[in-house]
Amino acid sequence: MEIDITKGTGFYNAENWDDGTIAQWTKGTATLKVKGFESASKLSFYIPTAVGAGDRTAKVVIKKGTTKLGEGKLKLGNIGTGVGIVTFDAITEEDVGKDITITITTPTFLASEVAKNDDSRKLGLCLSKVTLE
């Protein structure tokens, strides 16, 4: 099941890239709400390589409600193609049928300083898709 990140909070508007990727940057902290689902699942974040993000890594914290699911260093993106996928065994049998909130927290960088343009956004993590499998 794909989670509609366009309905999350803390995201910039979706971008359509030249290679056909549709991606959204977080503003540092972003929240996704997931309505009740039928079985335990893996939570996967699809992170495209983002032109202009430079070779940057960030500490990323993923929470389900107040429970930390994972924390680690992820590449925010670099010039190139491909998608990195980060997966968590996040959804337990006791979560089945419940609504959950997923929070993504990363540091931000000023887009204009990296891409040398007039983009004034403070960008966090770039996502092309989030799924429960």
N, C-alpha and C positions, 0 to 999 in steps of 0.2 A: 504494500500500500504506500503510495507516495503522499507525503505530507505537503500541503499547499503552503509553501513559504511566503507566497504573496499575501497571505492572511495573517502572518506573524507580525509581531511588533519589534521595532528596533532594526528594521531593514531599510535600505534605500530602495528606490524603485528598480524594477527589473531592467537589465541591460541586454540587448540583442547584439551579440558579437559577430564579427565577420565570418567566423567558422561555423555559425549556426547555434552556438551555445547561448542559452538564456541563463543569466546568472544574477545573483543579488549579493551585495555586500552588506555585512552587518555594520551597525554604528558603534560597535564595541560590545554592547550587551543586547542580545536579541532573544525573544521568547516565542516559542511555538506551542500551541495548544492542540492536543490530540484527543479526540472524542473516543469513547469506549471502543475497544476492538475485541476480536473473538479468540485470539490465542497469544501465547507468549511469543515475543519477536525480538529480532536483532534490529538495532537502530543504526542506520548508516548515513553518513554525511559525505556527499560528493563534492569535492573541492577542485574546481578547475584551475589550471595554471592561468594566471591573470596577467595579461600584458600590462606592464607599468607598475606592478607591485614590487618589483625588484626581488632580490634574493633575501627575503625577510622571513624569519620564523617568529612565532608568538606563542606564549603560554596560553593554552585554550582550556577552559574549564566547562564541562558539560554536566548539567544537573537535571534530575527528574524531580520536580518539586524542590525540596530542600536536600535531597540525597545526591551526593556527588557520584556521577556515573564514571567519570574519567577525567583525567587531566594529562596534558602532555604538550610537547612542542610540535607544532605543525607549521609547514611552509605556508605562508600567506599567498604565495604565488610567484611565478617568474615568467619571463618571456619564453614561450614554448607552447606545446600542445599536450593534451592528456588530462586525465582526471585522477586525483588521489582519492581513495575511499577509506574512511575511518569508520570502523564498525564496533559497536558495543553490544554485549549481551545484556540489554538494558531492561527489558520488559519481562517481569516475572509472572508466574501464574497468579499471584495475588493482585497483580495490576489489571488482569483481564476484566473487561467490562467497565473499568473506571476511566474517567477523564484525567489526563496527566498534562503537566506543563513541563516543557523542556527549555532550559535556559543555557545559552551559549555566551561565554564571556571571553573577550580577547582584548589586548591592548589595541590602540588605533595608531594610524600614521596619516600624515597629511598627504593626500594624493598629489597635490601640486608639487611637493618637494621631491617626490619620487619620479613622477612622469614628466616633470618640467613643463607643466601647462597651467591653466588657470582654474583647475578643478579644486574647489575649496572644501570638499568633503573630507571628513576624518573617517577612514575606512578601517574595518576590523577584518573579519574573515569573509572570503568569497565562497558562496555556495551555489551549485547548480541544481542540487536536488537533495532531499532528505527522505529516507524511506524507512518503513517498518516492514521487515521481511519475515 
